[in-house]
Amino acid sequence: MKTIEELKTRIKELSKLAVDLRQKASEVYLTNQEQAKQFRQQAREASKRCQVLIQELKRQ
């Protein structure tokens, strides 16, 4: 089990990653919709991992 500080740091990293991926998806959407779709999928996965860590943080 991770410490509270490690969880908070990882949550911030994943949250930033999700935002960055969504922004990339928006930027490339008009030129490459398939890549935009992949970026959105990766952003969803990062968001899900972030939510799992938030729940773990709440349990501690």
Secondary structure in CASP SS format (residue, H / E / C, confidence):
PFRMAT SS
TARGET T0000
AUTHOR 0000-0000-0000
METHOD secondary structure of the structure
MODEL  1
M C 1.00
K C 1.00
T C 1.00
I H 1.00
E H 1.00
E H 1.00
L H 1.00
K H 1.00
T H 1.00
R H 1.00
I H 1.00
K H 1.00
E H 1.00
L H 1.00
S H 1.00
K H 1.00
L H 1.00
A H 1.00
V H 1.00
D H 1.00
L H 1.00
R H 1.00
Q H 1.00
K H 1.00
A H 1.00
S H 1.00
E H 1.00
V H 1.00
Y C 1.00
L C 1.00
T C 1.00
N C 1.00
Q H 1.00
E H 1.00
Q H 1.00
A H 1.00
K H 1.00
Q H 1.00
F H 1.00
R H 1.00
Q H 1.00
Q H 1.00
A H 1.00
R H 1.00
E H 1.00
A H 1.00
S H 1.00
K H 1.00
R H 1.00
C H 1.00
Q H 1.00
V H 1.00
L H 1.00
I H 1.00
Q H 1.00
E H 1.00
L H 1.00
K H 1.00
R H 1.00
Q C 1.00
END
